[in-house]
Amino acid sequence: MKKSVRFNIQTINLSIYLTLLIPSILFFLFWITLPISIPLTLFSLYIVYTYYRININERDYFEIPISHLGIIAALLFYTLYACGIGQFSLAKDDVLLRSNMIFSHLIYNDWPVFVKIENTNFSFLSYYLAYFIPITFIAKIIPGINIYYLEFIWAFSTLYLGLIFFYNYCSKGLIYLIIFLPNGIYWIIDKYLFKDPVPIKYFSSLMTLAHGPQQLISTILGLCIILSEFDKKKNSIFIVNIIALVFFWSPFISIALALIVIPQIKYIKIICLENITSLIILFIFIIFYAEKETHFFAHLKSLSEINYQYLLFYLGDLILITILLKKYSGSKVSLYHIYILIILMMVPFIHFGKHNDFMTKVSTPLIFMHYLFLIKEIKFKDIKYNMGVLAIIGIYSISSAYQLINPVINRPTNIDYITTYSNKSMMEVYKDKDIHAQFYSNKNSLFCRYFLK
């Protein structure tokens, strides 16, 4: 008999909820003036307590074989390592620049953080801090702790919680494959046939994890609570709160979760204390991110701006894989799945911000949902007899496997970027217009005048 570990799904969900909330609580207490931060903190804790009280009487248990837990842990550990989390392995230079700049700001400066840069008012740190705050908070309490180890543990524990949830959500199938499944058949064609050095920036778990772990973590954890609430088939007072909390992790991921929720709005209780509190929190986060140096703009792209890469993605990663897996699973495409596919097809036509951030990040939860629809219906107990499903998963995983192996072959030498960025000589980096526009806002901003501690 296989040994297994028993989990309470309510305990898993509460842990996920607290993981999303903790960065916001730290932000309230250290960034916002006390007359505002104390009520926000108390109301936020009250919402989580209400979530606990409503769910504590439910006894939904599920078991995972120890061997499966080990496989999930090993694959996640290696993937984080290969993507450069903790910076023990490959990490792109621009990623090192961004993440280590935030780490150094939060470790070496008092909170809230102002960076003294000559001849500019844009010196107030206003970035997506949720991923970084808990790690640096511990580093401040325990001086000398290895921030890289701490980051790795934080990313591992948060994603592992989400994977345990989805393991159960997809009927105890090998759902951890969803994290490593299709980087995209278009990626293979584009890289080896057309050799385009700038591939389309749709979601892939590896690219998202390597370039912005806060994007993938908030996607997975946010969906855990939202999907769990949908499954209860009754009005929820927590979904809006989750969307507000995720906004601090990543505004674009929050927008995507809101798009996912729209067709299921019947499961949301619109007017309640929890939603009013959540909207206030959301408003404060919006004010915090506002008044950047760069003026963000939005426009719709014309058909002439959509190149062959989009067609490859539509046909390969949306249409073809849906037809094939639905054929082998014997199920029909639901209206909700069709809605997700339509939104995914529309995303490339919307441009918001200086770069292509809207498409890159909003597509993350949407395509995650797309693969959830497909994988949840695969009968994994019969998978060893279904060569069609195995072939499809194998083909669509080639690019993921290649990118996981490649970093080990070409692993660079580690550099202590945290120390480097604390040096005054790096102040020139802070003056870079693109970096400055992304990370800082005006010290005379609305947030600084009315909300700053």
C-alpha distance (Angstrom), angle and dihedral (degrees) to the residues before:
residue distance angle dihedral
M1 . . .
K2 3.79 . .
K3 3.78 116.1 .
S4 3.80 113.7 -125.1
V5 3.79 141.8 177.8
R6 3.81 121.1 -123.3
F7 3.81 119.1 -136.3
N8 3.78 132.7 -171.9
I9 3.81 107.5 -136.8
Q10 3.82 90.8 -150.0
T11 3.81 90.3 57.1
I12 3.81 90.5 49.4
N13 3.80 91.3 49.3
L14 3.81 93.2 47.8
S15 3.83 90.1 50.5
I16 3.80 89.6 51.4
Y17 3.81 91.7 48.3
L18 3.82 91.2 51.3
T19 3.80 90.7 48.0
L20 3.80 90.3 56.8
L21 3.82 92.1 44.0
I22 3.82 103.2 46.0
P23 3.85 95.8 73.9
S24 3.80 90.4 51.6
I25 3.81 92.2 50.2
L26 3.82 90.4 51.8
F27 3.79 89.4 48.2
F28 3.81 92.4 50.4
L29 3.80 93.0 50.0
F30 3.81 98.9 43.8
W31 3.81 103.8 30.7
I32 3.80 107.3 32.7
T33 3.79 129.7 66.6
L34 3.81 112.8 -98.3
P35 3.84 99.0 -115.2
I36 3.81 87.0 61.1
S37 3.81 102.4 30.3
I38 3.81 97.4 51.9
P39 3.85 95.3 55.1
L40 3.83 90.5 43.3
T41 3.79 91.0 50.9
L42 3.80 93.5 46.9
F43 3.81 93.8 46.7
S44 3.82 91.0 47.1
L45 3.79 91.2 51.3
Y46 3.79 88.9 46.6
I47 3.82 90.5 55.2
V48 3.80 91.3 51.9
Y49 3.80 90.3 45.9
T50 3.81 88.7 52.2
Y51 3.81 89.0 50.4
Y52 3.82 89.1 51.3
R53 3.81 93.4 46.4
I54 3.80 93.8 49.4
N55 3.80 93.8 47.6
I56 3.81 102.7 34.8
N57 3.81 94.2 85.6
E58 3.80 92.1 55.3
R59 3.77 114.6 93.9
D60 3.77 105.1 -161.8
Y61 3.78 106.6 158.6
F62 3.78 129.2 177.0
E63 3.77 133.5 178.5
I64 3.79 130.7 -136.3
P65 3.80 121.3 -166.1
I66 3.79 111.5 -115.6
S67 3.80 88.7 -124.8
H68 3.82 90.5 58.5
L69 3.80 91.4 47.9
G70 3.79 88.1 52.2
I71 3.80 93.1 49.2
I72 3.81 92.0 48.9
A73 3.82 90.6 48.4
A74 3.81 93.7 47.5
L75 3.81 94.2 47.8
L76 3.80 92.3 46.1
F77 3.80 92.7 45.8
Y78 3.78 92.3 51.3
T79 3.82 93.6 43.5
L80 3.81 92.3 52.8
Y81 3.80 88.7 47.8
A82 3.81 93.5 48.3
C83 3.82 92.6 47.1
G84 3.79 91.9 53.4
I85 3.80 100.0 -109.9
G86 3.79 106.5 158.4
Q87 3.82 85.7 18.2
F88 3.79 94.9 -105.3
S89 3.79 90.1 126.3
L90 3.79 141.4 12.7
A91 3.78 115.7 -14.0
K92 3.77 124.4 160.2
D93 3.81 116.4 -110.2
D94 3.80 93.2 -120.1
V95 3.81 90.1 50.5
L96 3.80 91.3 51.3
L97 3.78 89.2 48.1
R98 3.81 94.7 52.1
S99 3.79 100.9 39.4
N100 3.78 96.1 42.1
M101 3.77 92.2 47.0
I102 3.80 89.2 56.5
F103 3.80 91.8 44.6
S104 3.79 92.3 50.4
H105 3.82 92.8 46.0
L106 3.80 92.0 51.8
I107 3.81 96.0 42.1
Y108 3.79 101.0 43.3
N109 3.83 100.0 36.1
D110 3.77 135.1 63.0
W111 3.80 116.5 -106.9
P112 3.02 125.1 -78.0
V113 3.79 90.5 46.0
F114 3.79 125.4 -132.0
V115 3.79 120.5 175.2
K116 3.82 115.3 -152.7
I117 3.78 107.6 -130.6
E118 3.77 119.9 165.0
N119 3.80 121.5 -113.7
T120 3.79 97.0 7.8
N121 3.80 138.7 95.9
F122 3.79 92.3 -158.7
S123 3.78 98.7 93.0
F124 3.84 104.3 113.4
L125 3.81 113.2 108.1
S126 3.82 107.2 -125.3
Y127 3.78 108.1 161.0
Y128 3.82 135.7 126.6
L129 3.80 94.5 -71.7
A130 3.81 102.2 166.0
Y131 3.81 94.7 97.2
F132 3.82 93.5 46.4
I133 3.81 104.3 39.9
P134 3.86 100.4 72.3
I135 3.82 91.7 47.5
T136 3.80 95.1 48.6
F137 3.82 91.9 41.9
I138 3.82 88.9 60.9
A139 3.83 89.9 44.2
K140 3.80 89.7 55.7
I141 3.80 91.9 49.6
I142 3.82 93.0 45.9
P143 3.83 107.5 36.6
G144 3.78 114.3 -155.9
I145 3.81 95.5 28.2
N146 3.80 113.5 141.4
I147 3.82 104.4 -102.7
Y148 3.80 91.5 -163.2
Y149 3.81 93.6 57.4
L150 3.79 89.0 45.1
E151 3.81 92.6 52.3
F152 3.80 91.4 49.3
I153 3.82 92.2 50.4
W154 3.84 91.3 47.5
A155 3.82 93.7 49.9
F156 3.81 92.3 43.5
S157 3.81 96.0 49.1
T158 3.81 94.8 45.9
L159 3.80 95.0 48.3
Y160 3.81 92.6 41.8
L161 3.82 89.5 57.1
G162 3.79 89.6 53.2
L163 3.79 93.6 47.6
I164 3.81 91.6 52.0
F165 3.82 88.7 52.6
F166 3.80 93.5 50.3
Y167 3.79 92.4 44.5
N168 3.80 87.5 63.6
Y169 3.82 94.8 35.3
C170 3.79 91.2 59.6
S171 3.78 94.4 51.1
K172 3.78 96.3 -92.3
G173 3.77 92.5 -61.0
L174 3.76 124.1 148.4
I175 3.78 87.7 -83.6
Y176 3.77 94.2 155.7
L177 3.82 84.0 80.5
I178 3.79 87.7 76.1
I179 3.79 89.7 72.7
F180 3.80 92.2 55.0
L181 3.78 99.5 29.7
P182 3.79 124.2 104.7
N183 3.72 117.3 -0.7
G184 3.75 79.4 174.7
I185 3.77 139.1 -78.5
Y186 3.81 85.0 -128.9
W187 3.82 87.1 61.9
I188 3.80 90.9 60.4
I189 3.81 94.2 46.1
D190 3.78 93.1 43.7
K191 3.80 95.4 47.8
Y192 3.79 100.0 42.8
L193 3.80 103.9 27.0
F194 3.80 105.6 32.4
K195 3.84 95.4 20.3
D196 3.78 92.3 -149.0
P197 3.84 108.2 175.6
V198 3.82 92.4 -152.8
P199 3.81 108.1 54.5
I200 3.79 121.7 -166.5
K201 3.77 110.3 -80.6
Y202 3.76 100.8 -130.3
F203 3.76 118.5 139.4
S204 3.76 122.7 -69.0
S205 3.77 119.6 161.8
L206 3.81 93.4 -129.4
M207 3.79 96.0 48.3
T208 3.80 92.0 45.1
L209 3.80 93.1 46.8
A210 3.80 93.1 48.0
H211 3.80 96.1 46.0
G212 3.79 101.0 35.1
P213 3.81 120.1 2.8
Q214 3.82 88.8 -178.1
Q215 3.82 88.0 64.9
L216 3.82 95.1 55.4
I217 3.82 95.9 37.7
S218 3.81 93.3 51.4
T219 3.83 90.2 45.0
I220 3.78 93.9 54.8
L221 3.80 98.2 38.9
G222 3.80 94.3 43.0
L223 3.80 91.3 51.2
C224 3.81 91.0 48.4
I225 3.81 92.9 63.7
I226 3.81 96.0 35.8
L227 3.82 94.6 50.6
S228 3.79 90.7 43.8
E229 3.82 89.7 54.0
F230 3.82 91.6 47.8
D231 3.79 90.7 53.3
K232 3.80 91.4 59.2
K233 3.83 88.8 67.2
K234 3.79 92.9 -143.4
N235 3.80 137.4 97.4
S236 3.80 112.7 -71.3
I237 3.81 127.9 -152.3
F238 3.81 93.4 -168.8
I239 3.81 107.4 61.1
V240 3.82 95.6 79.8
N241 3.80 89.3 48.5
I242 3.80 91.4 53.6
I243 3.81 91.0 50.7
A244 3.83 89.5 50.4
L245 3.82 92.9 49.1
V246 3.80 92.2 47.5
F247 3.82 89.0 53.2
F248 3.82 87.5 71.3
W249 3.82 89.4 53.8
S250 3.81 93.3 46.2
P251 3.83 129.2 -19.3
F252 3.80 92.6 -151.5
I253 3.81 93.2 51.7
S254 3.81 87.3 50.8
I255 3.82 90.0 52.9
A256 3.81 90.1 50.5
L257 3.81 92.2 50.1
A258 3.81 89.0 51.1
L259 3.82 89.0 53.3
I260 3.81 89.5 50.8
V261 3.81 90.8 50.2
I262 3.84 96.9 49.8
P263 3.84 96.5 83.2
Q264 3.81 89.2 47.8
I265 3.80 96.5 48.1
K266 3.80 89.2 122.8
Y267 3.82 86.1 75.3
I268 3.83 93.2 58.8
K269 3.78 124.5 87.5
I270 3.80 99.9 -138.9
I271 3.82 104.3 -162.8
C272 3.79 115.7 44.6
L273 3.80 140.2 113.3
E274 3.80 91.7 -100.8
N275 3.80 92.9 57.3
I276 3.81 93.5 45.6
T277 3.82 89.5 52.6
S278 3.81 90.6 46.7
L279 3.80 92.8 51.8
I280 3.83 90.4 50.9
I281 3.81 89.5 51.2
L282 3.80 90.3 47.8
F283 3.81 91.1 50.1
I284 3.82 91.6 52.4
F285 3.80 91.6 49.9
I286 3.82 90.3 50.4
I287 3.81 90.6 51.4
F288 3.82 89.2 47.7
Y289 3.82 92.0 55.6
A290 3.82 94.9 41.1
E291 3.81 130.7 95.1
K292 3.78 97.2 46.7
E293 3.79 120.5 169.2
T294 3.78 91.7 -114.4
H295 3.78 116.6 66.8
F296 3.77 107.3 -129.3
F297 3.75 115.9 -141.0
A298 3.77 135.2 -169.1
H299 3.77 129.6 -150.4
L300 3.77 141.1 152.4
K301 3.78 117.8 -108.2
S302 3.77 120.0 -129.1
L303 3.80 123.4 -124.8
S304 3.80 88.9 -105.5
E305 3.83 89.6 65.5
I306 3.81 93.0 56.1
N307 3.82 108.7 88.8
Y308 3.79 135.7 -169.0
Q309 3.81 92.7 -78.5
Y310 3.78 90.7 70.2
L311 3.80 90.5 50.9
L312 3.81 90.1 50.9
F313 3.78 90.0 51.5
Y314 3.81 94.1 47.1
L315 3.79 94.1 48.4
G316 3.81 99.5 36.3
D317 3.76 109.3 31.3
L318 3.79 99.8 29.1
I319 3.79 112.4 24.8
L320 3.82 105.5 25.8
I321 3.81 98.1 44.0
T322 3.82 90.6 45.0
I323 3.81 92.5 52.7
L324 3.81 93.6 45.0
L325 3.79 98.3 46.3
K326 3.80 93.3 41.5
K327 3.81 88.5 51.9
Y328 3.79 92.8 52.5
S329 3.81 94.9 40.8
G330 3.81 91.4 48.5
S331 3.82 92.9 -134.9
K332 3.79 133.2 123.7
V333 3.78 128.5 -117.8
S334 3.81 108.8 -100.9
L335 3.80 123.1 -135.3
Y336 3.81 88.7 -116.9
H337 3.82 90.3 55.5
I338 3.80 90.2 49.2
Y339 3.82 88.9 52.4
I340 3.82 90.4 53.6
L341 3.81 91.0 49.0
I342 3.82 92.0 50.1
I343 3.82 92.2 50.0
L344 3.83 89.6 48.8
M345 3.79 90.2 52.8
M346 3.81 91.1 49.7
V347 3.81 97.0 47.8
P348 3.85 96.2 79.7
F349 3.81 90.5 58.8
I350 3.82 92.1 60.0
H351 3.79 117.7 79.7
F352 3.78 120.0 -173.1
G353 3.78 126.0 165.5
K354 3.77 132.4 11.7
H355 3.78 96.3 -59.3
N356 3.79 133.7 21.0
D357 3.79 94.2 -73.6
F358 3.78 95.9 131.4
M359 3.80 94.4 60.8
T360 3.80 94.8 38.3
K361 3.78 96.2 52.2
V362 3.80 106.1 26.3
S363 3.80 89.0 54.6
T364 3.83 91.0 58.6
P365 3.84 100.0 79.3
L366 3.82 91.9 32.2
I367 3.78 96.1 57.3
F368 3.80 89.6 40.1
M369 3.81 86.1 58.6
H370 3.81 89.6 46.3
Y371 3.80 91.2 57.8
L372 3.79 91.0 42.6
F373 3.80 89.7 59.1
L374 3.80 89.4 51.9
I375 3.79 101.6 41.2
K376 3.79 97.0 41.4
E377 3.79 90.2 64.3
I378 3.79 97.1 48.2
K379 3.79 111.0 107.2
F380 3.80 97.7 -131.4
K381 3.78 93.6 -175.7
D382 3.81 87.1 66.2
I383 3.80 96.5 38.2
K384 3.82 95.3 104.2
Y385 3.81 88.2 61.1
N386 3.81 94.6 43.7
M387 3.79 105.6 80.1
G388 3.81 90.6 173.3
V389 3.81 93.2 62.9
L390 3.82 91.5 42.8
A391 3.81 90.9 51.0
I392 3.82 93.0 49.1
I393 3.81 93.1 48.7
G394 3.80 90.4 45.6
I395 3.82 95.1 50.8
Y396 3.78 94.1 45.7
S397 3.81 91.8 47.6
I398 3.81 96.6 54.7
S399 3.80 94.5 93.1
S400 3.81 91.9 46.9
A401 3.81 91.9 49.9
Y402 3.81 91.6 48.2
Q403 3.79 93.0 51.5
L404 3.80 92.1 46.9
I405 3.81 92.1 52.6
N406 3.81 97.9 40.2
P407 3.84 97.9 65.8
V408 3.82 91.0 57.7
I409 3.80 90.2 53.6
N410 3.81 93.1 48.5
R411 3.79 102.6 33.0
P412 3.83 112.5 161.1
T413 3.78 128.1 -143.8
N414 3.80 114.6 -87.6
I415 3.80 118.2 -111.9
D416 3.78 124.8 -164.4
Y417 3.80 95.5 -121.1
I418 3.80 93.7 167.5
T419 3.79 91.0 64.2
T420 3.78 92.1 40.7
Y421 3.78 93.6 54.7
S422 3.77 92.0 50.0
N423 3.80 90.4 62.8
K424 3.79 119.8 98.8
S425 3.80 89.3 -129.2
M426 3.79 88.3 72.0
M427 3.79 92.6 59.4
E428 3.80 87.9 98.1
V429 3.80 88.2 65.5
Y430 3.80 89.8 58.8
K431 3.80 89.3 56.5
D432 3.80 93.0 59.8
K433 3.81 105.2 120.3
D434 3.81 96.8 -135.9
I435 3.79 94.0 46.9
H436 3.75 93.0 43.0
A437 3.80 92.9 50.9
Q438 3.80 91.4 50.0
F439 3.80 99.5 46.3
Y440 3.79 108.0 30.5
S441 3.77 140.2 54.0
N442 3.80 134.3 -169.8
K443 3.81 115.4 -66.5
N444 3.81 86.8 -139.6
S445 3.79 92.5 53.3
L446 3.78 124.3 135.5
F447 3.79 90.3 -103.6
C448 3.81 92.9 52.1
R449 3.79 92.5 47.8
Y450 3.80 99.8 47.2
F451 3.80 109.7 17.1
L452 3.80 108.5 27.2
K453 3.80 116.7 113.8
